[in-house]
Amino acid sequence: MFKDLTLGQYYPVDSPIHRLDPRSKLLITLIHIIALFSARDFLAFAVSAGFLALWIALSKVPVSYMVRGLKPIIFLLGISVFFNIFWTKGEVIWQIWGIAVTKEGLIQAAWMALRLVLLIFGTSLLTYTTSPTELTAGLEQGLHFLNYIKVPVHEIAMMMTIALRFLPILTQETNKIMMAQMARGADFESGGVVRRAKAMVPILVPLFVSAFRRANDLAMAMEARCYHGGSGRTRMKPLKFSSADWIALGGAALYLAAVFIV
């Protein structure tokens, strides 16, 4: 159930995308999101898909690894497609019991499904190619200007990075608990929705206990190392934009312009 969750995992490999500054990757990811929600026709989505395909090829992250990460969101994808098909007004193609399937609904559902898939691929690629340490540094320095209005940028960046870092750990912990419960005769696959929900209780309780224990251990470790936030801290490897970063940002800007033009 949870073994296919790849969000938050770092895929260590030497590639041009991995070597980019984390700030440029964050900005390019933001541009990709804006482009996806601005796309309204086939050509615009084709441009987005082409840009993402090039980005994946340069990152050297296996496509099968990324597709596997889509499995946990299939349910959300199905709900989105369902509501778009049956709740969009337009030219009726098929109708039963007062529920109509419209041509516009099918088109809207197809666009929504494609948009969600490209969105997951694009945002997941950020964590696949950026380590948690680099992501924290990129978020903190990229949003440094918010410190002037008393926004705790360092603390926000640290919380987001810790959350991403703990996703794979909690996934592994969940799989271990499930295997232990199945060895004791637990059944998580048969029965209706209510029965499956009840069967999850023996998993959720030890999972929450484990999560709180890990959070407490992390807090104690940070206190033992005299961690007091980002004020006055220096970095062993300061972030610095290179020519490759400017080329990547220029390509992303052209990509966004192409989506608006087509």
N, C-alpha and C positions, 0 to 999 in steps of 0.2 A: 504493500500500500504506500509506504513512505520511502522505499528504497530508490525511487526514481527522482526524488527531489534533489535537484542540482543547484538551485538558487543559493547564492552566497558562497559557493565553492570556487576556489582559485585553481585554475588549470595551469600548472607550471610548465612553460615551454618558451623557448627563445623565438620571438617573432617581432616584426616591426610594430605591431600594435602593443605588445607587452612593453616595449621600450619607450613608448610615448609617455609624456608627462601626464599624471593622473588628472590634472586640471583640464588639459585639452580633451581627454577622454570623457570627462564629466560634461564639458560643454558640447561635445559632438553628440553625446547621448541625448542631451536636452534638445539639440537641433533635430535629431531623429524623431523625438516624440512630437515636437511641433509640426514637423513635416507630415507625420502619420495622421495627425488630427486635422491637418489642412487638406489632405488628399480627398478628392471627391469623385474621381473617375479612374478608369482602368490604367490610363497612361501614368497618372500620378502614383498609383500603387506599384506599377511596373518600375518606375524610377526608384521608389523606396526599396523594393525587393532587390533591384540590381545593386544599389548602394550597400545594402546589408550583406548581400552575397559576396561582394568584393571585400567587405570588412571581415567577414568570417574566414574567407580564404587567406587573407593576410595574417589573421590571428593564429592560424594553424590549430584551432579548436575543432575537433571532429564534429561533423554535422550530426552523426548519430548520438553523440553526447548531448547536443543541444535539443534534438528532437525528444530524447528521453526526458528532458526537463519539462516538456509540455504535458506529460501524462497527469501530473497532479492538478492541472487547471482545466482538464477536459470537461468536468462537471460545470464549472463556471462558464466555459465556452458554450456548452450546450444550452444553458439557461439563457444566455445572451441571444443566441441564434433563435431559440424558441419564441421569446418575447418579440423579437423583431419580425419574425414570420407572421405571427398571429395578431399582433397589435399595431401593425402599420396599415394605415388606410390607403386605398388606391384601387386599381383595376383588379376585380375579383377573378381568380383562376379556379378556385375550388372552395366549396362551402358545405358545412355539415353542422347541424344543431346550433346554428347561429354563429359559428366560428368560421371566419373566412381567411383563406390564404390569398394574398394579393401579390401581384407582380412586383410592386414596389417593395413589399415586405421581403420577398426572396432576394432582391438585389441588395436591400439594406442589410439583411442577415449575412450575405456573402461578404460585403464590405467590412462589416463589424468583425466577423470571424478572422478575415485576413488581417485587419488592423490589430487585433489582439495577439495573433501569432507573431506578427512582425514586431510588435511592441515587446513581447516577452523575449524574443530572440535578441533584440537590440539592447534591452536593459540587462539581461542576463550576461551578455557578452562583456559588459563593464566589469562585473565581478569575476568572470572567468579570466580576464586579462589584467586585473589589478589586485594586488595583495591587500589585505585589510589595513596594513600599516600605510601603504601608499594612498589608499582610499581616504583614510583619516587625514593625512597630510594634505591631500588635494582638496577635500571639503573645507578644511580649516583655512587654508590659504586662499582658496577661491572665494570664500564668503567672509574674508577678513574685514571687509569694509563695514559689515554689520556690527562689528564691535563698537563702532562709534555711536550707535544707538542702543548700546547696552544689551545686545543679543549675545547670549553665551555660545558663541560659535564652536569653540573647542569642545565643550561639553556635549553639544548636539551631535557633532561629528563623531565623537567617541561613542556615544550611545548607539548611533546608527551602525557603526562599524562592529561594535560588540554584538549587536543583534544579528548582523549578517554572519559574523564569525561563529555564533552559537547555533545557527540553523543546521549546518551539517552535523554538529555534535548531537543536537537534540534528535535529529533524524536517525542517527545511528543508535542512540539510546532507545528510541521508540521501537526500532526493529528488534533490538535485543529483548525488550520487555514483551513484545508480541510473540517472539519465538519461545520465550520462557512460558508464557501463558498457554500457547498452543501445545507445548510439551505436557502441560497439565490438563489438556483436554478442552481448552477454550476453542470456540468456533466463531470466527469473525466474518465468514462468508455467507452462510445460509441464513434464511429468515428474512423478514421484512425490514423496513427502515427502523421501526421502533426497537426491534430485537437487536439489530446491529448497533444502534446507539447505546443500548444497555450493555452490550458486550464490550464497548469501548471504555466503560468505567474502570475496570481493573487495569487499563493501560494509563488512563489519564492521572489517576491518583499517584502512582509511583513516578510518573513522568514529571508532575508538578513538584514532588518532593525532591527529585533529582535536580530539576532546574533551579529551585531555591537554594539547594546545597551548593551547586556550582556558582551561583551568583554570590553567595556568602563567601566562598573560598576566593573568588576573584576580588571581592572588596577587601578582604583581609590581606591578600597579596599586594594590592595596590597601596594600602595603608602601610604595610611593612616596608615598602620601597619609597615611602614618603612622597607619594604622588599627590599633588595639590592642583592639578589642572595645567593649562597651557601657558600661564603667565611666567615669563622669564625662561622658558624651556628653549633649548637649541636642538638642532637636528644633525645627525652624523652625515646625512646625505641631503643637503638642501635641494629643493626642487628648482629646476631651471629649464626654460623653454629652449628647444633646439630647432634647427631648420625643419626637421621632420614634423614637429608639432605644428609649425606655421603652414606647412604644405597640407597636413591633414585637416586643419581648420579651414584652409582655403577650399579644399575639396568638399567639405561639409557645407560651406556657404554656397558653393555652386549647386550642390544637391538640393538645398532648401529653395534656391532660386528656381531650379528646374521644376520642382513640385508646384510652385506658384504659377509658373509660366504655362505649363501644360494644362 
